[in-house]
Amino acid sequence: MADEKIQMPSSGGGLVRYFEDYKSKLQFKPHYVIAFILIVVIIELILFRVGSRFLS
């Protein structure tokens, strides 16, 4: 009976490693993204107001 060994499951099973080595060629600062979104929203609001005059 002393020859029977109990094996525990490996602790690394099912783990996924993600590497941080990848660098995108396009990198934007968060300030630029927020500013771009605000500019697009302002342009759409202007077009909504002015465009409705041309289509009526």
N, C-alpha and C positions, 0 to 999 in steps of 0.2 A: 504494500500500500504506500510505502514511502516513495516509490518510484513514480507515482502518478503526480504530475505537476499541473497546476491550474494556471492557465495563461490569461492574462488580462488583455482586453482589447487595446490596440495602439491608440495613443492619445492624439495623433495627428490626422486621424481619419475624417474625411469630409471637409477639411479646412481648405479654403481657397486663398491663395496669396495674390495680391494685386501690387504691381510694381509702380513706383513713382518715377520711373526713368523717362516716361514719355513726356515730351514737351511739344505743345501745339505751336505751329508756325504763326497762328493768329492769336494774340493775347491782348485783351482789352481790360482796362481798369474798370472797376464797377461804376465809377463816376461817369465815365464816357457812355456806358450802356444806359444808365438812368437818364442822362442828358439826351441821348438819341431817342429814347422812348418818349420823353416829354416833348421834344421837337415834333415827332410824328403826331402825337396827340393834338398839339396846337395847330399843326397844319391841317389835320382832319377837321378840327372845329372851325377853322377859317373857311375851308372848302365847303363845309356843311352850310354855313351861313351865307357865303357869297354864291355858292353853286345853286342854292335853291332859288335865287333871284333870276339866274340865267335859264333855268329849266321851267319856270312858271310862265 
